[in-house]
Amino acid sequence: MHNSKRLWSIFGPVILAFVLILILFSLPISGNHSTTTEKRAAVSLSPVVFKNQSLKKQALNDKRVNFVPFFGSSELRRMDRFHPSVMAARYHNYTPFLFGSRGTQSLPQFFNINSMENSMTDQKAVYIISPQWFTKQGIMAPAFKYYNGSYANLTWLRHANPKSPYDRYVAKRLLSLIGSDGTVGAGARKIAAGQPLSSWDRTVINTRINLLAHEDALFSEFQINRNYEKHILPNINHLPKKYDYQKLYTQAEQIGKADSNNNRFHIRNAFYNRQVKPQIGKLAGSQAKFSYTASPEYGDLQVVLNQFKNTNSNVLFVIPPVNAKWEKFTGLNMKMYYRTVAKIKFQLHEQGFNHVLDLSHDGDKPAFMEDTIHIGWAGWVKFDRATNQFISTKQAQPRYRMNDQFLSKQWMNLNPTSRNLQNFKDQKLH
């Protein structure tokens, strides 16, 4: 008896905790988030929100608030009074739900979009494509793992089709970035090899998804930061009550010039003092050898486009510029940069993605760029006018024509001269 009590004192709490967890995760999933929570999540830009599913699905399905997904990366963190979330709160009948931060390139965005596929069907979206994503190695494994997780991977894996070139491509990319261990790795190996998942594989996947869905719903409101209270609400009243594009643009120029007057690059003063000035001597000519024309990122972009086709999403793509004074100082080859832009636009247009806002030539305009590569002030005003016009007016239903040649190594490594693009079109797309 004494031994039984002693064993219970040791293992009893563990057993009880395990039982409580089982009960907790077997309860029905509740996804009742308040509108305020949704709005806070929409501008959080937290990796927790990015990986969460219950909160963003509820928001995109919420009929009380017209949330529109804005996909991008670090530029979305530049929250001045002209940021699209502030402008929309002041003037427009929709609310941007921001998906992106430093490192959220096309592949993390693919898993993000795939995880809320049903919530995006026949909806509009904005997708910012930065040419700087298209480096020789593409997204780095640590960045991918930071913004991606088992829940998103398993959600994709559950429906992955080994006969689809897109799913086989995604499986190979997964293996290269997270390895072949565990449930995801084992399933990805099969899909990459063109083999179907077994019934046991699917049982394991569905069981894990069920547990992760409960965890997702239970902890979805944790770690939402205060961007909404700190950057959105206070800035709304700093904007004029009535929308006037020219007045807003002029005001943005004036504020931008005043906020970037301590350096020759017209970078925001605080950013220049903190990030640039201490190492200015090392940065001269530092980008002379950069190239974005050959990258696995073109294949990653292609699976995003295919996902938009699957949901019949109507998407405005935005290509931002670089700071013209900064690129001259660092030696960035702008002919290469514009060839990269041409390659991105070619991939979009050839498949029916015809809504493209190309800002790549605006990097020399006053107060258009907040820092070295991110738009702000006047840039946000122009961005907002285009996105609002796209979102608020009726658009023709897209007619996409996907071509898996854009998954090929030939395309990813193609030097996008005009002749090479035309030859690729003639030889591979017809």
ABEGO torsion letter per residue (X at the ends): XAAAAAAAAAAAAAAAAAAAAAAAAABBBBABBBAAAAAAAAAAGBAAAAABAAAAAAAAABAABBBBBBBBBAAAABBBAABAAAAAAAABABBBBBBEBBGBBAAAAAAAAAAAAAAABGBBBBBBBBAAABBAAEBBAAAAAAABBAAAAAAAAAABBAABAAAAAAAAAAAAAAEABEAAAAAAAAAAAGBBBBAAAAAAAAAAAAAAAAAAAAAAABGBBAAAAAAAAAAAAABBABBBAAAAAAAAAAAAAAAAAABAAGBBAAAAAAAAAAAAAAABGAAAABBAABBAAAAAAAAAAAAAAAAGBBBBBBBBBBBAAAAAAAGBBAAAAAAAAAAAAAAAAAAGBABBBBAAAAAABBGABABAABBBEAAAAAAAAAAAAAAABBBBBBBBBBBAAAABAAAAABBBBAAAAAAAAAAAAX
